Amino acid sequence: TDQIVSMASRLGWTVGITGDDLVGAQCRAVIGLGPQDEKWLAGANYVGVWHGTAEDARKRQQALDVVPFGQYRAMAVSPLASGRLKPPDICLVYATPGQMIILINGLQYTGYKKFEWGVVGETACADSWGRALKTGEPSLSLPCFAERRYGGVPDEEMLMALKPSDLAKAIVGMKQLSKNGLRYPIAPYGIQSDVRAGMGVSYGKK
């Protein structure tokens, strides 16, 4: 799935797959195209590779946020700008940490809520598209080894998965933040400068 997603995000392609097109059970299970059965939950293939014991491998598998098996029969990906998926179930945004905090600030501009996310380690797609598809909540992840090695995700990028309505909300919020002078790129003020003039603008005059 890392490769399929990157075909849209990096190459601009529209691609559809079923579970039969995926290599191995892990990716199938995260997006609900394969069962999360006892064999999958055991994670035996990861013992001695990603985890030191069978217990650790099982704990990781159980920690993953996955889509219930059978909810979907296939997956389609496409650049949002193409408008080919109307509407998509979730949107994926790759961004640097600086860009990502502005996106999060945009989400929090109105209807504020504290976001809390977890890190499962390998199979981090469960932190992003697995969690977002399962819960409907904005889901931030640190792309894992597989996403970077096979999906081509650059070293400096993070991934946010969120519903189209949440992305629209974030855009509205970011536009208002920009009007307030809070925008990306975030220009360094200077670590030895008197911060009072800048703070008065960015954080409101006292």
SULFEN-V527299 format. One record per backbone hydrogen bond with DSSP energy under -1.0 kcal/mol. NH is the residue of the N-H (numbers start at 0). CO is the residue of the C=O. If there is no record, write none. Layout:
# SULFEN-V527299
nh = {NH | NH}
co = {CO | CO}
This chain:
# SULFEN-V527299
nh = {4 | 5 | 6 | 8 | 9 | 10 | 12 | 14 | 16 | 20 | 21 | 28 | 29 | 30 | 31 | 32 | 33 | 40 | 41 | 45 | 46 | 47 | 48 | 49 | 50 | 56 | 57 | 58 | 59 | 60 | 61 | 62 | 66 | 69 | 70 | 74 | 76 | 81 | 82 | 90 | 92 | 94 | 99 | 100 | 101 | 102 | 103 | 104 | 105 | 106 | 107 | 125 | 126 | 129 | 131 | 132 | 133 | 134 | 135 | 138 | 140 | 147 | 148 | 149 | 150 | 152 | 156 | 157 | 158 | 159 | 160 | 161 | 166 | 167 | 168 | 169 | 170 | 171 | 172 | 173 | 174 | 175 | 176 | 177 | 178 | 179 | 180 | 181 | 192 | 198 | 199 | 201 | 202}
co = {0 | 1 | 2 | 4 | 5 | 5 | 6 | 76 | 74 | 17 | 18 | 24 | 25 | 26 | 28 | 27 | 27 | 36 | 37 | 42 | 43 | 50 | 45 | 45 | 45 | 52 | 53 | 54 | 55 | 56 | 57 | 58 | 29 | 31 | 67 | 16 | 14 | 78 | 79 | 161 | 159 | 157 | 95 | 96 | 97 | 98 | 99 | 100 | 101 | 102 | 103 | 122 | 123 | 124 | 127 | 128 | 129 | 130 | 131 | 160 | 158 | 143 | 144 | 145 | 145 | 146 | 153 | 94 | 140 | 92 | 138 | 90 | 162 | 163 | 164 | 165 | 166 | 167 | 168 | 169 | 170 | 171 | 172 | 173 | 174 | 175 | 177 | 176 | 189 | 194 | 195 | 197 | 198}
